[in-house]
Amino acid sequence: MKDIHEVLRRKQAKYAQLGKQIELLQQAAEKLREVAPLLAENEDDDSTVLAEVEDSQALAAKASSATAQSGKPARPAAPRWP
């Protein structure tokens, strides 16, 4: 049988840890609210960068699936220099 004082001590420690995590999350949310308008101003630039990243990820996925199907590695996208 568990000691009631030990169980209570563990619960209190977990409660204190959760309180700290909540406080840190609230601080992070405040910082994000401050930064959000700045990010909205750069939304057009970000969407261009995001599209480029998604394109490169799609190419990488296609290359890895080609490798898996053919059994040999796909040709590298960039030429190798001697």
LOBA-395237 format. One line per 8 residues: their letters; for each residue y negated, x negated, z of N, C-alpha, C. Coordinates in steps of 0.2 Angstrom, whole numbers, plus 2048, in hexadecimal, padded with zeros to 3 digits. Atoms other than C-alpha are relative to their C-alpha. Last residue first. Layout:
BEGIN
A = Y X Z Y X Z Y X Z ~ ... .
//
This chain:
BEGIN
PWRPAAPR = 7FC 805 7FF 7A8 74E 6D6 7FD 7FB 805 ~ 803 806 803 79F 75E 6D7 804 7FA 802 ~ 800 806 7FB 7A8 76E 6DB 7FD 7FA 7FC ~ 7FD 805 803 7A2 77E 6D1 800 7FA 805 ~ 805 805 801 79E 78D 6DC 804 7FA 7FD ~ 805 7FD 803 7A9 79D 6DC 7FB 7FA 7FD ~ 806 7FF 7FC 7B9 794 6DF 7FA 802 7FC ~ 805 806 802 7C7 798 6D4 7FA 801 805 .
APKGSQAT = 805 7FE 805 7D4 7A4 6DD 7FB 7FA 7FF ~ 807 7FF 7FE 7E2 79C 6E7 7FC 802 7FA ~ 804 806 801 7F4 79F 6E1 7F9 801 801 ~ 7FC 805 7FD 800 7AD 6E6 7FD 7F9 7FF ~ 7FD 804 805 7FA 7B9 6D9 804 7FA 803 ~ 7FB 7FD 805 7F8 7C8 6E4 803 7FB 7FC ~ 7FA 7FD 7FD 7F2 7BF 6F4 804 803 7FB ~ 7FC 805 7FE 7E6 7B4 6EA 806 803 803 .
ASSAKAAL = 7FD 803 806 7DF 7C3 6E1 804 7FA 802 ~ 7FB 7FB 802 7DC 7CC 6F2 804 7FD 7F9 ~ 7FA 800 7FB 7D3 7BD 6F9 806 805 7FE ~ 7FD 806 801 7C8 7BC 6E9 806 7FF 805 ~ 7FC 800 806 7C4 7CE 6EA 804 7FA 7FF ~ 7FA 7FC 7FF 7C0 7CD 6FD 804 801 7F9 ~ 7FB 804 7FC 7B5 7BE 6F9 806 804 801 ~ 7FD 805 805 7AC 7C7 6EB 805 7FC 804 .
AQSDEVEA = 7FC 7FC 805 7A9 7D7 6F6 803 7FB 7FC ~ 7FA 7FE 7FD 7A2 7CB 704 805 804 7FC ~ 7FC 806 7FF 796 7C3 6F8 807 802 804 ~ 7FD 803 807 790 7D4 6F2 804 7FA 801 ~ 7FB 7FC 802 78E 7DA 704 803 7FF 7FA ~ 7FA 802 7FB 784 7CB 709 806 804 7FE ~ 7FD 806 802 779 7CE 6FA 806 7FE 804 ~ 7FD 7FF 806 776 7E0 6FE 803 7FA 7FD .
LVTSDDDE = 7FA 7FD 7FE 772 7DB 710 804 802 7FA ~ 7FB 805 7FD 765 7CF 70A 807 803 801 ~ 7FE 805 805 75D 7DC 6FF 805 7FB 802 ~ 7FC 7FC 804 75D 7E9 70D 803 7FC 7FA ~ 7F9 800 7FD 756 7DD 719 805 803 7FB ~ 7FD 807 801 747 7D9 70D 807 800 803 ~ 7FF 801 807 743 7EC 70C 803 7F9 7FF ~ 7FA 7FC 802 745 7EF 71F 802 7FF 7F8 .
NEALLPAV = 7FC 804 805 739 7E1 723 806 803 7FD ~ 805 803 805 72C 7ED 72B 804 7FC 7FB ~ 801 7FA 804 73A 7F7 734 7FB 7FD 7FA ~ 7FA 7FF 805 740 7E7 73C 7FF 805 7FB ~ 800 806 804 72F 7E4 744 805 800 7FB ~ 805 7FF 805 72E 7F6 74A 800 7FA 7FB ~ 7FF 7FB 805 73F 7F4 752 7FB 801 7FB ~ 7FE 803 807 73B 7E4 75B 801 805 7FB .
ERLKEAAQ = 806 804 802 732 7EC 76A 801 7FD 7F9 ~ 805 7FB 802 740 7FA 76B 7F9 7FC 7FE ~ 7FF 7FD 807 74D 7EC 76A 7FA 805 7FE ~ 802 805 805 745 7E3 779 801 803 7F9 ~ 807 801 801 746 7F3 783 7FD 7FB 7FB ~ 802 7FA 803 758 7F6 77F 7F8 800 7FF ~ 7FF 802 807 75C 7E4 784 7FE 806 7FC ~ 805 806 802 754 7E7 795 801 7FF 7F8 .
QLLEIQKG = 807 7FC 800 75E 7F8 797 7FB 7FB 7FE ~ 800 7FC 806 76E 7EF 792 7F9 803 7FF ~ 800 805 806 76B 7E1 79F 7FF 804 7FA ~ 807 802 7FF 768 7EF 7AD 7FF 7FB 7FA ~ 804 7FA 802 778 7F8 7A8 7F9 7FD 800 ~ 7FF 7FF 807 782 7E8 7A9 7FB 805 7FD ~ 803 805 803 77B 7E4 7BA 800 800 7F8 ~ 807 7FF 7FF 77F 7F5 7C0 7FC 7FA 7FD .
LQAYKAQK = 802 7FB 805 791 7F3 7B9 7F8 801 800 ~ 800 803 806 793 7E3 7C3 7FE 805 7FA ~ 806 805 800 78D 7EB 7D3 800 7FD 7F9 ~ 806 7FC 801 799 7FA 7D0 7FA 7FB 7FF ~ 801 7FE 807 7A7 7ED 7CD 7FA 805 7FF ~ 801 806 804 7A4 7E4 7DD 7FF 803 7F9 ~ 807 802 7FF 7A3 7F5 7E6 7FE 7FA 7FC ~ 804 7FB 803 7B3 7FA 7DF 7F9 7FF 801 .
RRLVEHID = 800 801 807 7BB 7EA 7E4 7FC 805 7FC ~ 804 806 802 7B5 7EB 7F6 800 7FF 7F8 ~ 807 7FE 800 7BB 7FD 7F7 7FC 7FA 7FE ~ 802 7FC 805 7CC 7F8 7F2 7F9 802 7FF ~ 7FF 804 806 7CD 7EA 7FE 7FE 804 7FA ~ 806 804 800 7C7 7F5 80C 800 7FB 7FA ~ 806 7FC 802 7D4 802 808 7F9 7FC 800 ~ 805 7FF 7FB 7E2 7F6 809 7FA 803 7FE .
KM = 806 804 800 7EF 7FA 7FC 7FB 801 806 ~ 806 7FC 800 800 800 800 7FA 7FC 800 .
//
